[in-house]
Amino acid sequence: MATYAIGDVQGCFGSLQALLEKLPFDPDRDRLWFTGDLVNRGPRSLETLRFVRDLGDRAVTVLGNHDLHLLGVACHGRRLKASDTIDDVLEASDRDDLIAWLRRQPLLHRDADRAITMVHAGLPPQWTLDVAQACAAAVEAELRGAGIKKLMRQMSGNQCDTWSVSLPYADQLGYIVNCLTRLRYCDPAGRLELREKRPPGSQPAPYLPWFTVPGRLYASETVIFGHWASLGTCNEPGVYALDTGCVWGGVLTALCLETWERTSVPCRDEIEGGTHAEA
């Protein structure tokens, strides 16, 4: 039995199928972990969602910022963007079932036996993994309950960039969402820089890639993440970046958690606009 962690699919369903064939993935024995952003920007979000949902307990997915955007549009009336490609989900006959399934997915997955944690974007340096799990669980409770509309209002913008237990609860939730689904850079105190999306070396001082900040309280555990297509190769010990820009004409990548071997396939999906502009 093998477990494969797969980077951001973003509706590139043809690429996902090609990757699973190349592995090869055995649905009776193997398991899949997805780093989030199953949907949007690629052409086949609906097929991707249905496929991962139908895998049942053979798959784990964490929520990414594009998945949360879909929930915002579906559950709170958030406006669609010109670059969105989620109409197929919103107009599907099983839309309500898919949205309900997506609301039940976690923001953080931790396998204590393997000492591996998976998030979509990142973790701030002042969180232990126990704190990170508790923070993720607080947001997940809102997503699954009546608080989802209020949470979606709190998600907009870059205001929630600093952590404190004395913050109003809504601002704490906003910071948690920003870390787990949008983080690329922060300073040693955990203040987020959410506007900068380019590769390391382009960011303003004193910000650093989140996984290089000295004194990180979660540094003893391996972390798998996606979200940062422009990052390139990541050589930090215990850190595996899996968004290799498939939706921008790059490749879709899987990481075998037993051997740490990477497998990639080139983008197989027709994508309008094919220019690199992360969000």
N, C-alpha and C positions, 0 to 999 in steps of 0.2 A: 504494500500500500504506500502511495506517495501523496504528499500534500504540496500543492503548487500555489504560490502567491502570484497574483496577476495584477499588473499596473492598470492605469486608468483606461477603460474601454471606450467610454464616451460615445456610445452608439455605433461603434465600429464592429458590428456583429460578424461580418464576413471575416475580419481579421481574427476575432476571437475563435471562430470555428477552425480557421486555418492553424492557429496556435495549438488548440486542443488536439488536432489531428497530428501535428508534428511531435507533440510531447512523447508518446501518445497518452491521452487521458482515458482511463477506464472508469466509467461512472459507477461501476459496481464495487470498486475497491478504493479509488483515489478520492481526494478531497480538494476543493478549490477555495482559496482566500482571495477576495477582491479588495483592492485598496480604495474603493469608492469612485465616484463619478462614473457610474454605469451609463449615464445618459448625457445627451446634449452635445452639440457641435457636430457630431457624426450623424449619418443618415438613418440609422436603424435602432433608435432608442427603444422602441416598443418590443422588438424581437429580443433585444438584450435583456430587458427587464423580465419578460416572460420566461426566457431561458434560465436565468439565475434563480428566479422564484421557483421554477419547477424542479430545480435540483434539490430542493428541500434541505435536509440536514447534511447533504453532501457539500454544501457551499456556505461560506461565511462572507458577508460583505459589510464594510463600514460605510457610513454615509459621507459623501463629499459635498463640496459647495454647490456643484451642479445638481446633485440629488436634492439638496435642501431648496434650491431654487425651484425645482419642479414642485416640491411640496408647497412652497410659498404661492406659486401660481394656482395650484389645484385647490388649496385649502384656505387661502387668504386673499385671493384676487390680485396677487402681485402681477405687475405688468410683464408681458413677454418682451424680450429684447430682439432687436433685428437679427442677431446672430443665433437665436435659439432654434433648435430643431427638435422640439418636444411635442409638436402638434399631434404626432401619431399616437402618443400616449394619452394626451388630453382628449382625443376624439375616439379612443378605443372603446369597444363594447364592454371590456373588462377593466375600464379605467378605475372604477371605485375599488375593485379588489387589488389592483396593482398599487394604488396609492396607500391603501390600508396596509399592505405588505411592507411597502417602503417605510412607512411610519414606525414599524416595529423593529427596524434594523438598528444596530448599535452605532455609536460614534467611535468606539474603541473596542478592540478585541484583544484579549490577553490569554495566552496559553501558558499557564504557570508551569506545567510539566516541561515545556520546551524553553521556558524563559524568553518568550518572544511576544512582543506587543505590536499590533498593527493599528495605525491611524491613517487618515487620509493625508493630513498635512504635517502636523508636528506637535511637539510638547514643549512648554516653557521650562526654563531651568529650575524654577523653584518648586515644581511639583514632583513628589514621589509618585511611583506608579499606583500606589494605593489612593493617593489624592486624585490622580488623573482618572482612575476608574470611578471614584465617587463623583467627580465633576461631570464625567460623561453620563453617568446614570441620572444625574439631576436634569440634564437637557433631554435625555431619552424619555423621562417621565412626562415632560411637557409635550414632546412630540406625539406621544401616544394618548394624551388626554386632552382636556378642554383648553389647556394653556397653549395650544399650538399657534393660534392666531396672534396672541400677544408675543410669543417667541418670534414669530416671523417679522413682526414690526421691529423688534429689537435687533434683528440680524442685519438690517440695512446700515451701510456706512462703516467708517473706520474708527468711530468714537471709542468703542470698548477696547482699549489697547493696553490697559494697566490692571494688574490683579491686586486685590486686597480683600480679605475676609470682611472688612467693614463696608465694602461697596453695597449699594442696594442690590437686592437679589436679581433684579432684571439685568443690571449691568454685569453681575457675575456671570449670568447665563450668556450674555453677549460676548464676554471675553472667552469663555469656554468654547463657544462655537467658533470664534475667530481662530483660536489656537488649533483646534482639532480639524478644521476644514479649510483654513486660509493661510496659516502661518508659513512664512519662509525665513524672515529675519526678525531677530529681537536683540535687545541689549542684555547685559549680564543680570539686570534686575528683572527681566521678563517683560519689559515694555516692547510692544509689537510695532514693527514697521510693515504695514499692510499694503502700501502703495507700490513698493519696489518688487518687480517680478523678474528682473534680469538675473544672469548668473552671478555667483560669488565674485567679488572684486568690483562690482558696480554699485554696491550699496553705500549709503552715507555712514560716516562714523556716528556713534560707536556701535552700530548694529553689526551682528554676525549671523551667519547661517545658524538656525536654532540648534542644530546637532553638533556645533563646534563650541558653544558657550562653555567656558570653564566652570567646574563645580556643579554640573548637572546632577540632580538628585536621582535621576532614573538611569544613569549611565551604566549600571551593572547589567542591564537587560538589552537584548537585541531588539531594535525597532525597525519595522518595515513601513514604508510610506509611499505615497504617490504625489500628485498635485503639481510638482515642480518640473515641468518638461524641459525648461531651459537649463536645468542644473547640470546635466551631463553626468559623467562618471563620478561616483561618490566613493572616496577611499577611506572614510572614517571607520574605525573599528566598531563592529556591532551595529552598523547603520546600512540599510539597503533601500535605495531609492529606485522605484520601479515605474515611474511615469516616463516613458521613453518617447513620448510625442507622437503616438500612433495617429491621433486625429489631425495632426499637423503634417502628415506625410512621412512620419518617422516609422518606428517599429512598435509592436506590442510585445511585452516581455513577461515571461513567467520565471519565477525563482523556485526551485525545488528545495523544500525546507529540510530534507534529509541529506542532500549532497551539496547544497548551496550553488548548484549549477544553474546558469541562466540559459533560457531558450527564447529566441525572438523570431518574429515573422514580420515582413514589411507590411505596410498598410495595404489592405485589399479592398477598401471601400471608396466609392466615389463621394468626395467631399467638396462642397461648393466653397469657393474662396480660399482654399488651402494655404493661407498665410499664417505665420506663427504669431499668435496674440493671446497669450495665456490670460485666464481669468479665474 
